[in-house]
Amino acid sequence: MPANVHGSFQGTAQAFQASLANQPWLILAALFTVYIVLGVLYESYIHPITILSTLPSAGVGALLALLITKSELNVIGMIGIILLIGIVKKNAIMMIDFALEAERNEGKGPLEGIYQACLLRFRPIMMTTMAALLGGLPLALGRGTGAEMRRPLGITIVGGLAVSQVLTLYTTPVVYLYLDRLRLWFGRRAKSLPRLLPSTRV
C-alpha cells in the first residue's frame, strides 16, 4: 500500500469507536451523580467518599475476570461495570446507614456503631451479593448462539462482586473510621481559627 493511503473506521464501526471513547466520561459522570445524591442523603461531604471507596475493588475484580477469561472489554462489559457501581455500593450503604443511626439515636461512638453495623448487616449483605452473583453466572457460563456478546456482562458482574465482597467487608469499616477522624479533625481546626469581626468606627 502507498504511504499516503490511510485506513479508518466508517459508518456503524466509527460510531462504535466513538462510543467507546466516551465511556470514561460516562463513568465519571455516574460517580459524580452518585456522590451528589449520597451527599444530600447523609448531609455530609465525607461519608459519600466512604461509600465510593468500595468501587475500585469491583472495577479491579471485573478487569481481572476479563483478563483471566481472555475476554474483551467491549460495550457490554462497560455496561457490567456501570451496573457494579449500583450493586457494590449498597454494601457500604447498609453498614454506614446503620452506623450513623446508632451514633445519632443511641449515642454510640464511631467504632461501636460500625462494629454493630458489621455484625447486624452481614447476613443481608451476603444474601443480596450472592443473589446478584449467582444471577450473573448463567451469562458468564452461557453457551450457544449470541453467548459471546452476553458473556462479558456476566463475567464483569461475577468477577467484580466476588472481589469486592471479600475486600469491602474489611475495608469499609476502616475507611469509615479514618474518614470520621478526618472529619473531626477538620471540625476542631475550623473551631480553632480566629473569627474576624467586622471593624466598627466610633
C-alpha positions in Angstrom: 0.0 0.0 0.0 1.3 3.5 -0.8 2.4 5.6 2.2 -0.3 8.2 1.6 -3.1 5.7 2.0 -4.7 5.5 5.4 -7.5 3.3 6.8 -10.2 4.4 9.2 -13.5 3.2 10.5 -16.7 4.4 8.9 -20.4 4.0 9.5 -21.5 1.9 12.4 -17.9 0.9 13.2 -17.0 4.6 13.6 -20.0 5.2 15.8 -19.0 2.2 17.9 -15.4 3.5 18.3 -16.7 7.0 19.3 -19.0 5.4 21.9 -16.0 3.6 23.5 -14.1 6.8 23.6 -16.8 8.4 25.7 -17.2 5.6 28.2 -14.7 7.0 30.8 -16.6 10.3 30.9 -19.8 8.4 31.3 -18.4 6.5 34.3 -17.1 9.8 35.8 -20.5 11.4 35.4 -22.1 8.4 37.1 -19.7 8.6 40.0 -20.3 12.4 40.4 -24.0 11.9 40.3 -23.8 9.2 43.0 -21.6 11.4 45.1 -24.1 14.3 44.9 -27.1 12.1 45.8 -25.3 10.4 48.7 -24.1 13.8 50.0 -27.6 15.1 50.0 -28.9 11.9 51.7 -26.3 11.9 54.5 -25.8 15.7 54.7 -22.1 15.1 54.6 -19.1 15.5 52.3 -17.1 12.6 53.9 -19.5 9.6 54.1 -20.1 9.5 50.3 -16.4 9.1 49.9 -16.6 6.1 52.2 -19.3 4.5 50.1 -17.5 5.2 46.8 -14.3 3.7 48.2 -15.9 0.3 47.6 -16.0 0.8 43.8 -12.2 0.4 42.9 -12.2 -3.2 44.2 -15.2 -4.0 42.0 -13.5 -2.5 38.9 -10.3 -4.4 39.6 -12.3 -7.6 40.0 -14.1 -7.1 36.8 -11.0 -6.4 34.8 -9.1 -9.3 36.4 -12.0 -11.6 35.4 -11.9 -10.4 31.9 -8.2 -11.0 31.7 -8.4 -14.5 33.2 -11.2 -15.5 30.7 -9.4 -13.7 27.8 -12.5 -11.6 27.1 -12.6 -8.1 25.6 -13.7 -5.0 27.4 -16.5 -4.1 24.9 -19.6 -2.1 25.3 -21.4 -4.9 27.1 -18.5 -5.2 29.6 -18.7 -1.5 30.2 -22.4 -1.9 31.0 -21.5 -4.5 33.5 -19.0 -2.2 35.2 -21.6 0.6 35.4 -24.1 -1.9 36.9 -21.4 -2.7 39.5 -21.5 0.9 40.6 -25.1 0.5 41.7 -24.7 -3.1 43.1 -21.5 -2.8 45.1 -22.0 0.4 46.9 -25.1 -1.0 48.6 -22.7 -2.9 50.9 -21.3 0.3 52.3 -24.7 2.0 52.4 -26.1 -0.7 54.5 -23.3 -0.6 57.0 -22.8 3.2 57.1 -26.5 3.9 57.3 -26.9 1.7 60.4 -23.7 3.0 62.0 -24.9 6.7 61.6 -28.3 5.7 63.0 -26.6 4.1 66.1 -24.4 7.2 66.6 -27.2 9.7 66.3 -30.0 7.9 68.2 -28.2 5.6 70.6 -25.2 7.9 71.4 -22.6 5.3 70.4 -19.1 6.2 69.1 -18.0 5.6 65.5 -16.1 2.4 66.5 -19.1 0.9 68.4 -21.5 2.0 65.7 -19.6 0.5 62.7 -18.9 -2.7 64.7 -22.6 -3.2 65.4 -23.4 -2.4 61.8 -21.0 -5.1 60.5 -22.5 -7.7 62.8 -26.1 -6.9 62.1 -25.8 -6.2 58.3 -23.5 -9.1 57.4 -26.3 -11.5 56.5 -28.4 -9.1 54.3 -25.2 -8.0 52.6 -24.2 -11.6 51.8 -27.7 -12.5 50.7 -28.0 -9.6 48.2 -24.5 -10.1 46.9 -24.8 -13.8 46.4 -28.2 -13.3 44.7 -26.7 -10.9 42.2 -23.5 -13.0 41.7 -25.5 -16.2 41.1 -27.8 -14.3 38.7 -24.8 -13.4 36.6 -23.3 -16.9 36.4 -25.7 -18.0 33.6 -24.5 -15.1 31.5 -20.8 -15.8 32.3 -21.1 -19.5 31.6 -23.6 -19.3 28.8 -23.2 -21.2 25.5 -25.0 -21.1 22.2 -25.8 -18.5 19.6 -25.0 -15.0 20.8 -23.4 -16.1 24.0 -20.2 -14.3 23.1 -22.0 -11.0 23.2 -23.6 -11.6 26.6 -20.6 -13.3 28.3 -18.6 -10.1 29.1 -21.6 -8.8 31.1 -21.8 -11.9 33.3 -18.0 -12.0 33.7 -17.7 -8.4 34.9 -20.6 -8.9 37.3 -19.3 -12.1 38.8 -15.7 -11.0 39.0 -16.5 -7.6 40.4 -18.9 -8.9 43.0 -16.6 -11.7 44.1 -13.5 -9.5 44.7 -15.5 -6.5 46.2 -17.4 -8.8 48.5 -14.2 -10.2 50.0 -12.5 -6.8 50.3 -15.3 -4.3 51.3 -16.3 -6.3 54.4 -12.9 -5.4 55.8 -12.0 -2.1 54.1 -15.3 -0.2 54.6 -15.2 -0.1 58.4 -11.5 1.0 58.3 -12.2 3.8 55.7 -15.3 4.9 57.7 -13.3 5.3 60.9 -10.3 7.1 59.3 -12.6 9.5 57.4 -14.6 10.1 60.6 -11.4 11.1 62.4 -10.6 13.3 59.4 -14.0 15.0 59.7 -13.5 15.6 63.5 -10.0 17.0 62.8 -11.4 19.5 60.3 -14.1 20.4 62.7 -11.7 21.1 65.5 -9.5 23.1 63.1 -12.4 25.2 62.0 -13.4 26.0 65.6 -9.8 26.9 66.5 -9.5 29.5 63.7 -9.9 33.1 64.9 -13.2 34.7 63.9 -12.8 38.0 62.1 -15.3 40.5 63.4 -16.3 43.5 61.3 -14.5 46.6 62.3 -16.5 49.4 63.9 -15.8 53.1 63.9 -16.8 55.5 66.6 
